[in-house]
């Protein structure tokens, strides 16, 4: 199946980047000091118990703070794009801009977009009065800080993308990150039509299907939307490969013709995938596809020879019988 693939769908983290995320900077956008922001981050990490790549990068930079008082939490979910905790009659959230409803968004937007255009990943720290109720944050949240992350783009990422383009396989970049950060990275690795990148935030299923037919880069994508994109590409007659490493890729991996997991990914992802990259390296895939195509081509040549031989044998047998 992988030899027939003509569309390759990839995520950014772990595929184009090495997956080693690190905190570059912490910026206050309120009257709170940096020490206060660091404590808030530590509180959220302790309460939510998150263990994704973002949480690991934060834990490597900041200490967690144990809370002895009563608290409630909202662990990170791909659909929500934030995690949160409440204690002492206040709620704190850590998440992506656009998914947190903050009342000073105009002041923060320019700062966030400036960093994203440079290729950084940006998360907001928000604060609000009141506790988390029914798994929902208070209505009024205020951005108090910005966390700036950097990821290293793999040295061979551009060569891998170029190989697929030269071998009649288009590449689609599907990620939960922002449009601006994806544009910057896509331009560096040579993905086509990076200027037409689209955010799927708030779009209906029909709008997502329409975007899947036109665009190559999709930002702010939920797991359900990933599946819709894969299914729509297959309906258009494409043979689609999906590469993923997180549980948010499960639906898309199941929907693809050929699903490929990284060995560093979750056990659930590896269980549903057709192939597992043992070295967790995207650069292995071109060699696998090339080998698969060689096998298919050789089979076609052998079949052609046997077909000619069979037809010749039938012709000669018929000729002798008639005589």
GUKOLDREN-881978 format. One record per residue (C-alpha): residue in one letter; chain; y, z, x. Coordinates in steps of 0.02 Angstrom, whole numbers, plus 50000, padded with zeros to 5 digits. Last residue first. Layout:
<rs>
+----+----+-------+-------+-------+
| aa | ch |    c2 |    c3 |    c1 |
+----+----+-------+-------+-------+
|  A |  A |     Y |     Z |     X |
...
+----+----+-------+-------+-------+
</rs>
This chain:
<rs>
+----+----+-------+-------+-------+
| aa | ch |    c2 |    c3 |    c1 |
+----+----+-------+-------+-------+
|  X |  A | 48559 | 48130 | 49843 |
|  X |  A | 48646 | 48232 | 49710 |
|  X |  A | 48571 | 48392 | 49780 |
|  X |  A | 48627 | 48349 | 49956 |
|  X |  A | 48808 | 48322 | 49898 |
|  X |  A | 48808 | 48481 | 49794 |
|  X |  A | 48748 | 48583 | 49943 |
|  X |  A | 48879 | 48500 | 50056 |
|  X |  A | 49021 | 48538 | 49934 |
|  X |  A | 48963 | 48717 | 49903 |
|  X |  A | 48950 | 48748 | 50091 |
|  X |  A | 49125 | 48676 | 50119 |
|  X |  A | 49196 | 48786 | 49982 |
|  X |  A | 49113 | 48939 | 50058 |
|  X |  A | 49175 | 48899 | 50234 |
|  X |  A | 49353 | 48870 | 50169 |
|  X |  A | 49347 | 49036 | 50076 |
|  X |  A | 49273 | 49125 | 50226 |
|  X |  A | 49414 | 49062 | 50337 |
|  X |  A | 49547 | 49110 | 50208 |
|  X |  A | 49471 | 49283 | 50189 |
|  X |  A | 49478 | 49308 | 50378 |
|  X |  A | 49661 | 49255 | 50383 |
|  X |  A | 49705 | 49368 | 50236 |
|  X |  A | 49615 | 49515 | 50315 |
|  X |  A | 49710 | 49487 | 50478 |
|  X |  A | 49875 | 49484 | 50385 |
|  X |  A | 49831 | 49645 | 50292 |
|  X |  A | 49782 | 49734 | 50454 |
|  X |  A | 49940 | 49675 | 50542 |
|  X |  A | 50045 | 49732 | 50395 |
|  X |  A | 49968 | 49905 | 50402 |
|  X |  A | 50001 | 49917 | 50589 |
|  X |  A | 50184 | 49869 | 50563 |
|  X |  A | 50203 | 49995 | 50422 |
|  X |  A | 50129 | 50134 | 50530 |
|  X |  A | 50236 | 50085 | 50680 |
|  X |  A | 50393 | 50083 | 50571 |
|  X |  A | 50344 | 50256 | 50503 |
|  X |  A | 50329 | 50348 | 50668 |
|  X |  A | 50518 | 50347 | 50693 |
|  X |  A | 50537 | 50460 | 50541 |
|  X |  A | 50461 | 50604 | 50640 |
|  X |  A | 50378 | 50757 | 50566 |
|  X |  A | 50250 | 50747 | 50709 |
|  X |  A | 50102 | 50749 | 50590 |
|  X |  A | 50184 | 50625 | 50472 |
|  X |  A | 50084 | 50653 | 50314 |
|  X |  A | 50024 | 50507 | 50207 |
|  X |  A | 49973 | 50488 | 50024 |
|  X |  A | 50080 | 50636 | 49969 |
|  X |  A | 50039 | 50761 | 49831 |
|  X |  A | 49967 | 50899 | 49943 |
|  X |  A | 50096 | 50875 | 50081 |
|  X |  A | 50237 | 50909 | 49958 |
|  X |  A | 50152 | 51065 | 49889 |
|  X |  A | 50122 | 51131 | 50066 |
|  X |  A | 50308 | 51125 | 50104 |
|  X |  A | 50380 | 51012 | 50238 |
|  X |  A | 50361 | 51025 | 50428 |
|  X |  A | 50216 | 50902 | 50422 |
|  X |  A | 50335 | 50775 | 50344 |
|  X |  A | 50277 | 50693 | 50185 |
|  X |  A | 50253 | 50509 | 50139 |
|  X |  A | 50228 | 50445 | 49962 |
|  X |  A | 50174 | 50265 | 49930 |
|  X |  A | 50194 | 50183 | 49761 |
|  X |  A | 50324 | 50315 | 49716 |
|  X |  A | 50327 | 50422 | 49557 |
|  X |  A | 50231 | 50569 | 49632 |
|  X |  A | 50348 | 50573 | 49782 |
|  X |  A | 50500 | 50569 | 49668 |
|  X |  A | 50439 | 50718 | 49567 |
|  X |  A | 50397 | 50819 | 49723 |
|  X |  A | 50560 | 50787 | 49817 |
|  X |  A | 50645 | 50950 | 49764 |
|  X |  A | 50493 | 51040 | 49837 |
|  X |  A | 50552 | 50986 | 50009 |
|  X |  A | 50490 | 50866 | 50144 |
|  X |  A | 50518 | 50691 | 50078 |
|  X |  A | 50489 | 50506 | 50113 |
|  X |  A | 50471 | 50389 | 49965 |
|  X |  A | 50394 | 50215 | 49980 |
|  X |  A | 50429 | 50086 | 49845 |
|  X |  A | 50346 | 49920 | 49806 |
|  X |  A | 50479 | 49827 | 49709 |
|  X |  A | 50457 | 49732 | 49546 |
|  X |  A | 50614 | 49792 | 49457 |
|  X |  A | 50512 | 49924 | 49367 |
|  X |  A | 50472 | 50000 | 49537 |
|  X |  A | 50657 | 50022 | 49576 |
|  X |  A | 50683 | 50104 | 49406 |
|  X |  A | 50540 | 50227 | 49436 |
|  X |  A | 50608 | 50278 | 49606 |
|  X |  A | 50784 | 50303 | 49539 |
|  X |  A | 50721 | 50403 | 49388 |
|  X |  A | 50616 | 50516 | 49501 |
|  X |  A | 50765 | 50553 | 49611 |
|  X |  A | 50866 | 50592 | 49453 |
|  X |  A | 50741 | 50725 | 49403 |
|  X |  A | 50751 | 50807 | 49575 |
|  X |  A | 50942 | 50813 | 49562 |
|  X |  A | 51054 | 50695 | 49661 |
|  X |  A | 51225 | 50746 | 49724 |
|  X |  A | 51239 | 50583 | 49823 |
|  X |  A | 51154 | 50414 | 49806 |
|  X |  A | 51165 | 50276 | 49936 |
|  X |  A | 51093 | 50101 | 49908 |
|  X |  A | 51183 | 50051 | 49749 |
|  X |  A | 51161 | 49915 | 49618 |
|  X |  A | 50997 | 49934 | 49523 |
|  X |  A | 50987 | 50122 | 49549 |
|  X |  A | 51163 | 50139 | 49479 |
|  X |  A | 51107 | 50066 | 49312 |
|  X |  A | 50957 | 50183 | 49307 |
|  X |  A | 51072 | 50332 | 49344 |
|  X |  A | 51190 | 50278 | 49204 |
|  X |  A | 51042 | 50270 | 49083 |
|  X |  A | 50987 | 50445 | 49135 |
|  X |  A | 51161 | 50515 | 49105 |
|  X |  A | 51280 | 50552 | 49248 |
|  X |  A | 51347 | 50728 | 49278 |
|  X |  A | 51332 | 50719 | 49468 |
|  X |  A | 51257 | 50553 | 49517 |
|  X |  A | 51382 | 50527 | 49659 |
|  X |  A | 51392 | 50347 | 49718 |
|  X |  A | 51396 | 50262 | 49887 |
|  X |  A | 51478 | 50091 | 49879 |
|  X |  A | 51554 | 50107 | 50053 |
|  X |  A | 51380 | 50129 | 50124 |
|  X |  A | 51335 | 49953 | 50069 |
|  X |  A | 51201 | 49932 | 50202 |
|  X |  A | 51132 | 50077 | 50305 |
|  X |  A | 51184 | 50059 | 50487 |
|  X |  A | 51146 | 50230 | 50562 |
|  X |  A | 51328 | 50280 | 50592 |
|  X |  A | 51391 | 50207 | 50427 |
|  X |  A | 51257 | 50302 | 50332 |
|  X |  A | 51311 | 50464 | 50418 |
|  X |  A | 51492 | 50445 | 50367 |
|  X |  A | 51452 | 50385 | 50191 |
|  X |  A | 51332 | 50530 | 50165 |
|  X |  A | 51467 | 50657 | 50212 |
|  X |  A | 51591 | 50577 | 50093 |
|  X |  A | 51471 | 50565 | 49945 |
|  X |  A | 51419 | 50748 | 49950 |
|  X |  A | 51244 | 50810 | 49988 |
|  X |  A | 51099 | 50813 | 49866 |
|  X |  A | 51022 | 50661 | 49947 |
|  X |  A | 50949 | 50489 | 49916 |
|  X |  A | 50974 | 50356 | 50050 |
|  X |  A | 50896 | 50189 | 50001 |
|  X |  A | 50829 | 50072 | 50136 |
|  X |  A | 50786 | 49888 | 50115 |
|  X |  A | 50624 | 49817 | 50185 |
|  X |  A | 50620 | 49635 | 50241 |
|  X |  A | 50566 | 49666 | 50420 |
|  X |  A | 50738 | 49654 | 50502 |
|  X |  A | 50808 | 49784 | 50382 |
|  X |  A | 50660 | 49899 | 50415 |
|  X |  A | 50683 | 49887 | 50603 |
|  X |  A | 50871 | 49914 | 50590 |
|  X |  A | 50844 | 50078 | 50498 |
|  X |  A | 50726 | 50137 | 50635 |
|  X |  A | 50846 | 50085 | 50774 |
|  X |  A | 50988 | 50178 | 50686 |
|  X |  A | 50887 | 50339 | 50672 |
|  X |  A | 50829 | 50334 | 50855 |
|  X |  A | 50954 | 50462 | 50921 |
|  X |  A | 50928 | 50576 | 50773 |
|  X |  A | 51087 | 50631 | 50686 |
|  X |  A | 51123 | 50811 | 50729 |
|  X |  A | 51178 | 50919 | 50584 |
|  X |  A | 51340 | 51019 | 50569 |
|  X |  A | 51386 | 51154 | 50446 |
|  X |  A | 51558 | 51213 | 50389 |
|  X |  A | 51572 | 51367 | 50279 |
|  X |  A | 51726 | 51376 | 50168 |
|  X |  A | 51802 | 51536 | 50099 |
|  X |  A | 51881 | 51627 | 49953 |
|  X |  A | 51856 | 51504 | 49810 |
|  X |  A | 51897 | 51591 | 49645 |
|  X |  A | 51780 | 51606 | 49497 |
|  X |  A | 51832 | 51628 | 49316 |
|  X |  A | 51694 | 51601 | 49189 |
|  X |  A | 51580 | 51735 | 49262 |
|  X |  A | 51417 | 51667 | 49334 |
|  X |  A | 51264 | 51630 | 49228 |
|  X |  A | 51083 | 51690 | 49239 |
|  X |  A | 51098 | 51772 | 49068 |
|  X |  A | 51239 | 51880 | 49135 |
|  X |  A | 51298 | 51888 | 49316 |
|  X |  A | 51422 | 52030 | 49333 |
|  X |  A | 51610 | 52031 | 49316 |
|  X |  A | 51760 | 51982 | 49421 |
|  X |  A | 51741 | 51823 | 49521 |
|  X |  A | 51715 | 51767 | 49702 |
|  X |  A | 51672 | 51599 | 49778 |
|  X |  A | 51606 | 51550 | 49950 |
|  X |  A | 51604 | 51362 | 49967 |
|  X |  A | 51484 | 51253 | 50064 |
|  X |  A | 51525 | 51104 | 50174 |
|  X |  A | 51413 | 50981 | 50268 |
|  X |  A | 51503 | 50894 | 50408 |
|  X |  A | 51514 | 50706 | 50431 |
|  X |  A | 51698 | 50695 | 50477 |
|  X |  A | 51737 | 50635 | 50301 |
|  X |  A | 51654 | 50794 | 50239 |
|  X |  A | 51776 | 50903 | 50338 |
|  X |  A | 51929 | 50820 | 50261 |
|  X |  A | 51847 | 50818 | 50089 |
|  X |  A | 51826 | 51008 | 50089 |
|  X |  A | 52004 | 51043 | 50145 |
|  X |  A | 52077 | 50923 | 50016 |
|  X |  A | 51973 | 50999 | 49876 |
|  X |  A | 52018 | 51181 | 49912 |
|  X |  A | 52195 | 51180 | 49842 |
|  X |  A | 52146 | 51076 | 49691 |
|  X |  A | 51992 | 51184 | 49658 |
|  X |  A | 52089 | 51345 | 49638 |
|  X |  A | 52009 | 51395 | 49472 |
|  X |  A | 51830 | 51376 | 49530 |
|  X |  A | 51684 | 51305 | 49434 |
|  X |  A | 51547 | 51292 | 49565 |
|  X |  A | 51447 | 51131 | 49561 |
|  X |  A | 51591 | 51021 | 49620 |
|  X |  A | 51595 | 51100 | 49793 |
|  X |  A | 51422 | 51151 | 49846 |
|  X |  A | 51363 | 51330 | 49845 |
|  X |  A | 51377 | 51514 | 49888 |
|  X |  A | 51422 | 51627 | 49745 |
|  X |  A | 51489 | 51804 | 49730 |
|  X |  A | 51502 | 51911 | 49574 |
|  X |  A | 51600 | 52072 | 49556 |
|  X |  A | 51570 | 52230 | 49454 |
|  X |  A | 51508 | 52324 | 49609 |
|  X |  A | 51365 | 52199 | 49628 |
|  X |  A | 51333 | 52017 | 49586 |
|  X |  A | 51235 | 51885 | 49680 |
|  X |  A | 51239 | 51695 | 49687 |
|  X |  A | 51148 | 51538 | 49744 |
|  X |  A | 51215 | 51362 | 49727 |
|  X |  A | 51163 | 51179 | 49706 |
|  X |  A | 51123 | 51203 | 49521 |
|  X |  A | 50987 | 51071 | 49507 |
|  X |  A | 50918 | 51105 | 49680 |
|  X |  A | 50900 | 51290 | 49642 |
|  X |  A | 50959 | 51435 | 49752 |
|  X |  A | 50918 | 51610 | 49693 |
|  X |  A | 51029 | 51686 | 49557 |
|  X |  A | 51044 | 51873 | 49586 |
|  X |  A | 51075 | 52042 | 49507 |
|  X |  A | 51132 | 52205 | 49586 |
|  X |  A | 51122 | 52393 | 49570 |
|  X |  A | 51178 | 52484 | 49726 |
|  X |  A | 51078 | 52500 | 49887 |
|  X |  A | 51131 | 52333 | 49960 |
|  X |  A | 51067 | 52285 | 50132 |
|  X |  A | 51180 | 52170 | 50230 |
|  X |  A | 51111 | 52015 | 50315 |
|  X |  A | 51181 | 51971 | 50486 |
|  X |  A | 51268 | 51807 | 50519 |
|  X |  A | 51236 | 51654 | 50628 |
|  X |  A | 51047 | 51634 | 50627 |
|  X |  A | 51042 | 51700 | 50449 |
|  X |  A | 51166 | 51565 | 50397 |
|  X |  A | 51061 | 51426 | 50474 |
|  X |  A | 50904 | 51497 | 50391 |
|  X |  A | 50992 | 51504 | 50223 |
|  X |  A | 51044 | 51321 | 50238 |
|  X |  A | 50870 | 51266 | 50289 |
|  X |  A | 50789 | 51355 | 50141 |
|  X |  A | 50732 | 51538 | 50143 |
|  X |  A | 50829 | 51618 | 50000 |
|  X |  A | 50800 | 51805 | 49979 |
|  X |  A | 50935 | 51805 | 49843 |
|  X |  A | 50994 | 51985 | 49873 |
|  X |  A | 50992 | 51990 | 50063 |
|  X |  A | 51068 | 51818 | 50089 |
|  X |  A | 51203 | 51852 | 49959 |
|  X |  A | 51251 | 52017 | 50043 |
|  X |  A | 51258 | 51938 | 50216 |
|  X |  A | 51371 | 51798 | 50154 |
|  X |  A | 51485 | 51928 | 50074 |
|  X |  A | 51487 | 52026 | 50237 |
|  X |  A | 51538 | 51871 | 50335 |
|  X |  A | 51676 | 51837 | 50210 |
|  X |  A | 51746 | 52013 | 50233 |
|  X |  A | 51743 | 51993 | 50422 |
|  X |  A | 51834 | 51827 | 50404 |
|  X |  A | 51976 | 51916 | 50315 |
|  X |  A | 52014 | 51896 | 50130 |
|  X |  A | 52186 | 51833 | 50079 |
|  X |  A | 52112 | 51668 | 50022 |
|  X |  A | 52053 | 51501 | 50096 |
|  X |  A | 51959 | 51580 | 50241 |
|  X |  A | 51870 | 51462 | 50359 |
|  X |  A | 51700 | 51487 | 50439 |
|  X |  A | 51648 | 51366 | 50575 |
|  X |  A | 51506 | 51270 | 50654 |
|  X |  A | 51356 | 51343 | 50563 |
|  X |  A | 51196 | 51258 | 50618 |
|  X |  A | 51071 | 51139 | 50539 |
|  X |  A | 50919 | 51088 | 50638 |
|  X |  A | 50842 | 50961 | 50519 |
|  X |  A | 50838 | 50825 | 50652 |
|  X |  A | 50950 | 50710 | 50551 |
|  X |  A | 50903 | 50539 | 50482 |
|  X |  A | 50738 | 50602 | 50416 |
|  X |  A | 50738 | 50793 | 50423 |
|  X |  A | 50892 | 50805 | 50314 |
|  X |  A | 50954 | 50638 | 50249 |
|  X |  A | 50825 | 50597 | 50116 |
|  X |  A | 50736 | 50431 | 50118 |
|  X |  A | 50688 | 50291 | 49999 |
|  X |  A | 50604 | 50139 | 50079 |
|  X |  A | 50601 | 49976 | 49980 |
|  X |  A | 50492 | 49826 | 50029 |
|  X |  A | 50325 | 49915 | 50045 |
|  X |  A | 50173 | 49799 | 50048 |
|  X |  A | 50101 | 49869 | 50211 |
|  X |  A | 50121 | 50044 | 50139 |
|  X |  A | 50000 | 50000 | 50000 |
+----+----+-------+-------+-------+
</rs>
